[in-house]
Amino acid sequence: MTFRIYVDDNFNYMDESSRYCIGKFENFDEAVARCKSIVDEFLIEHNTDQIDAESLLKLYTMFGEDPFVVPTPESETSFSAWGYAKQRCEELCRVN
């Protein structure tokens, strides 16, 4: 069983023409790890000492990439990039 990852652009919310596929992964954990790395890249790049978690999350949900794993009939788990981003914003901004 393989898992496909697609990426939407939050700036073009609901515009499927800006969606692209980044590949197939052999297991769900590998796919989620790749999704997390996409979110982390944006958050780390835009995290500054002057930004709080709420502002960083708002920036992500407006301009970041929104990766998702296409579920399979056998898959009972899912991944939410926005949920992960909220958690990571709180972690990253706590460190500042």
C-alpha positions as CSV (number, residue, x, y, z in Angstrom):
1,M,0.0,0.0,0.0
2,T,1.3,3.5,-0.9
3,F,0.3,6.9,0.4
4,R,0.2,9.9,-1.9
5,I,0.9,13.4,-0.6
6,Y,-0.6,16.4,-2.2
7,V,0.0,20.0,-1.3
8,D,-2.4,22.9,-1.5
9,D,-1.5,26.5,-1.3
10,N,-3.2,28.3,1.6
11,F,-3.0,31.6,-0.3
12,N,-5.1,30.1,-3.0
13,Y,-7.5,28.3,-0.7
14,M,-9.9,25.9,-2.4
15,D,-8.2,26.4,-5.8
16,E,-7.4,22.9,-6.8
17,S,-5.5,24.1,-9.9
18,S,-2.6,25.2,-7.6
19,R,-2.5,21.7,-6.0
20,Y,0.5,19.4,-6.7
21,C,1.6,15.9,-5.8
22,I,5.0,15.5,-4.2
23,G,5.1,11.7,-4.4
24,K,4.2,8.3,-3.0
25,F,5.4,6.9,0.3
26,E,5.5,3.3,1.4
27,N,3.9,3.9,4.8
28,F,1.8,6.4,6.6
29,D,4.5,7.5,9.0
30,E,6.9,8.4,6.2
31,A,4.2,10.4,4.5
32,V,3.4,12.3,7.7
33,A,7.1,13.0,8.3
34,R,7.3,14.6,4.9
35,C,4.2,16.6,5.5
36,K,5.6,17.8,8.8
37,S,8.8,18.9,7.2
38,I,7.0,21.0,4.7
39,V,5.1,22.8,7.5
40,D,8.3,23.1,9.6
41,E,10.2,24.7,6.7
42,F,7.7,27.5,6.5
43,L,7.3,28.0,10.2
44,I,11.1,28.1,10.9
45,E,11.7,30.5,8.1
46,H,9.0,32.9,9.3
47,N,9.6,32.5,13.1
48,T,11.3,35.6,14.5
49,D,11.8,37.0,18.0
50,Q,9.1,39.5,17.3
51,I,6.3,37.1,16.4
52,D,4.0,35.2,18.8
53,A,2.4,31.8,18.2
54,E,-1.0,33.2,17.1
55,S,0.6,35.5,14.5
56,L,2.9,32.8,13.2
57,L,-0.1,30.5,12.8
58,K,-2.1,33.2,11.0
59,L,0.8,33.7,8.6
60,Y,1.0,30.0,7.9
61,T,-2.8,29.6,7.3
62,M,-2.7,32.5,4.9
63,F,0.5,31.9,3.0
64,G,2.0,28.5,3.8
65,E,1.6,25.2,2.0
66,D,-1.0,22.7,3.3
67,P,0.2,19.2,2.7
68,F,-2.1,16.2,3.1
69,V,-2.0,12.5,2.8
70,V,-4.6,10.9,0.6
71,P,-6.3,8.4,2.7
72,T,-6.7,4.8,1.6
73,P,-9.6,2.5,2.4
74,E,-7.3,0.6,4.7
75,S,-6.1,3.8,6.5
76,E,-7.7,4.7,9.8
77,T,-5.4,7.6,10.5
78,S,-5.1,11.1,9.1
79,F,-2.9,14.1,9.3
80,S,-3.9,17.8,9.7
81,A,-1.3,20.3,8.6
82,W,-3.2,23.1,10.3
83,G,-3.4,21.1,13.6
84,Y,0.3,20.3,13.4
85,A,1.2,23.9,12.6
86,K,-0.8,25.1,15.6
87,Q,1.2,22.8,17.9
88,R,4.5,23.7,16.3
89,C,3.8,27.5,16.5
90,E,3.3,27.1,20.2
91,E,6.5,25.1,20.6
92,L,8.6,27.4,18.4
93,C,7.4,30.6,20.0
94,R,7.7,29.3,23.5
95,V,11.5,29.0,22.8
96,N,11.8,32.6,21.6
